[in-house]
Amino acid sequence: MQVPSPVHSGNKPLGALIVGTGFGGIGMAIALRRAGLGDFVILEKQHDVGGVWRDNSYPGAACDVPSHLYSFSFEPNPNWSRVFATQAEIHNYLRHCTDKYQLRPHIRFGAEVAQASYDEYRALWTVTLRDGQQLEARLLITATGQLSRPLWPKLEGLDSFKGRSFHSAQWDHDYPLRGQRVAVIGTGASAIQFVPAIADEVASLKVFQRSPAYILPRPDRAYSENEKALLRRLPWLMKLLRARIYVQYESRALGFTRLKGLMTLAAGLPFRRLLKQQVRDAALRRKLTPDYPIGCKRILLSSEYLATMSKPQVELVTEGIRRITPDGVETTDGQHHAVDALIFGTGFAATEFLAPMRITGRGGIDLNEAWQGGAQAYLGLTVPGFPNLFMLYGPNTNLGHNSIVYMLESQIAHVLRCIQAMRKTGVDTIEVDAQRYAHYNAHVQQRLLGTVWNGCKSWYVDASGHNSTNWPGFTWSYRWLTRHASLQAYDLVQRFSPQAR
């Protein structure tokens, strides 16, 4: 059921507007309802919940964090079918959470946000949708994520291609791949999943690689019916399993953020062992071996991708792409690769937070102007000049080693702390102090200098070299900050008297 627009003459503004129905938006909505704060609407530009787990339906799509950790702590699922859940299963889990916690009456589907502006006098956010409708709310909470906007490469001649072309995040399920000559451009986390899934179906598969990735085996398997029944019968056992997975993955932060030398043991040796086992051709092994520090770019999980590269119908192309032609791809060595379809596995615009929405704060300042030196936020959530705005999965809250759902739950709890502080003191606005904001982000950037992500180009880093994506520490340290950091970092202000409302 869709909620009619609450913006009518004489209607009170909403308590909160949430943008997005992925893990962040659904988790935030559940937290608000459980806290007795039901005066909110969730805006979703598509016609179903799920975020990236709705959109990324390509063959082989699955999570690279074990299912029992990649889920809400308050909504464990004993029925996960595999150690690493597939896209469809995670999407269904989010639908289940939406229905169980009665969120559908709060959701407006087909509602894409064009812009949001803050009215300082009224202490309200006005959100304008693409169709021109406007909604007003005291709080604006964005949950659009870092992996929601597909990134298309700028290639000469792309518009001239006469065959079928699509991005992995917008998979064309109506196009039959069987018997087709297919080119895959990009070899990131999505490509290493869908390339093995389609390799035996197509007539030929050319994989255009700009740089190889460190790849580790994926220890996946199906859970037996007896295992699932045991977890249903003994909930404490499921909690223990989740805790064991958490500790196992959290320990990897040592290599990413503190002792970089550990990456050779934890990732370098297993990768080279897997490469030697699955790729016999020495020349192909060299093409598949990275020349950058381990962990600098995302470490990927797959037990099939490297073996797929050795199949007779698969060719790894490492020459640069000169241009796209009407019937194929021309590389810098002058060779023309004739293909029927182009599939782009080129990732997402991860450093363009909240785009293409335009967010205007106090005094008419544009968020992109405030971020001229690179996106940043206090605890990844708040920015001075933008009162009552919270960004879930905001700058420097991404991970290289653990579950983002754990980070989201930490952020959601902090947003609730801020809301409760506002209610307790009876104020209209909450805004992070500019000095606290600057000090916090300087510390984050200083910590990032000692991590594996420093010193190379990757999707973690923007065009100016600023790392605006990753958290440079443990997830438990971030949770401690969001739970115990003093709310004195915020200015709680009564902008006008209650009579002026």
ABEGO torsion letter per residue (X at the ends): XBBBBABBBGBBBBABBBBEABAAAAAAAAAAAAAGBABBBBBBABABBGEAAAABABBGBBBABBAAABBBAABBBAABABABBBAAAAAAAAAAAAAAAGAAAABBBGBBBABBBBBAAAGBBBBBBAAGBBBBBABBBBBAEAAABBBBBBBBGAAABABBBBBAABBBAABBABGBBBBBBEABAAAAAAAAAAAAABABBBBBBABBBBBBBBBBBBBBAAAAAAAAABAAAAAAAAAAAAAAAAAAAAAAAABAAAAAAAAAAAAAAAAAAABABAAAAAAABBABBBGABBBBBBAAAAAAAABAABBBBABBBABBBAAEBBBAAGBBBBBABBBBBAEBBAABBGOABBBBBBGGBBAAAAAAAEBBBBGGABBBGBBGBBBBGBBGABBAABBAAAAAAAAAAAAAAAAAAAAAAGBABBBBBAAAAAAAAAAAAAAAAABAABGBBBAABBAAGBBAABBABBAAAAAAAAAABBAAABBBBBABBAAAX
